[in-house]
């Protein structure tokens, strides 16, 4: 139905979304595991939990940036190989 160029572009876009979503899901799972373990350790010590909250927010921000970079890199690769 579409031209070969448009089909290829759609495949690259889908691939970029799949990679970014997989990276996001894996990263969030790892952040959750780390957070639960850190809360358990701090619960025994009776320490402040605010550093963990800040760490989780920083980790989520870094993960979102990493996902955007992965998405952009795959899109850029698709455009570079398309130009040939």
Secondary structure as GFF3:
##gff-version 3
##sequence-region A 1 84
A	DSSP	alpha_helix	4	45	.	.	.	ID=ss1
A	DSSP	alpha_helix	50	82	.	.	.	ID=ss2
###
